[in-house]
Structures are given as C-alpha cells and as structure tokens.
Amino acid sequence: MIRKWEKRADAILGIAASALLFAMMVLTFFDVLGRYLFNRPIKGAFELTELGLLVLIFAGLPLVSHADEHVTMDFVDKLLGEGPLRLLERTVNAVCAAVMFFLTWQIWLKADKIAGYGDTTDVLRIPVGPFVYFMAAMIALTGLVHLYRVFVPSERRSLPQGTA
C-alpha cells in the first residue's frame, strides 16, 4: 500500500520534472526557430539545456528508485522462494543505499571544490556549484529511498509464479 506522503513526494518531483522538461522543449523550439528563421539563436540556450538535463536526470533518480522501476534481471527470482527473494531484495537495496551514500559524499566534496573555485558556465556565467550540490542531494535522497526499501520492501514487484 502506497502511503499518502509517498504519493505527495512522487507528485511533487514528477510535476517539477515535467515542468522542467516542458520548459526545455519550449527553449529548444524557440532557439531552433530563432537560429534558422532569423539567424539569431537564444544566447546561452545550450547551457540552459545542459543544466536542465542535469536537474531532470538527478531529480528523476529518486522517483525511479521509489517506483522500483530500475532495469532488473529476474532469472534468479524463479529459483527462489518468497523468503529468500525478499532477503535478496533487501540486500540489493542495502548495497544500493551504501553506494548512493558513498557517491553523495564524493560529489559533495567535488561540489565544495567547484563552489570554492567559483566555476561558472561560459556564456551566461551561471554558478555551477549549486547544481553539483543538487546532484549530491538527489543522490542522497535516492540512498534514503533504498534504505527505506530495506525495511519496507516494494509491493509493486510481482512474485515469481507459484509463490504468493
């Protein structure tokens, strides 16, 4: 059973990701229109698209983990019963959480360096540091989702045939 707060979190991140994708589509449309019809592309459109993609991908990471929609191989699932399968899922989620927390730490250190240097984009001079901190925060949130799944397994995945 999906809890109310889980639905809200999914909705907030999903709406934000959808709005960002739509804004990127509009920006790209007008950039291409300006480039080919008027020979005047939008200044910094490429940079805004790059940063938008960064935000879109990393905002989607916790959504994918929460919905348990990662690419999986289920050839072992048919050999295991319900108990060992649940143990395997918990173990995989624990390993994923550990990897995500390690990545969070490493990316946070990199964000500190980038922010310390004052790195910006080339054309619009947008500071890059906050975007790298955002990456670290979304990876940390993904780690929390996997840690949550260690204790509250997903009910979305179907069990192998013959188990219930």
URSUL-V428543 format. One record per helix or strand of 2 or more residues. SS is the DSSP state (hx for helix, st for strand). FROM is the first residue (numbers start at 0). LEN is the number of residues. If there is no record, write none. Layout:
BEGIN
ss=SS from=FROM len=LEN
ss=SS from=FROM len=LEN
END
This chain:
BEGIN
ss=hx from=3 len=34
ss=hx from=44 len=22
ss=hx from=81 len=36
ss=hx from=128 len=23
END
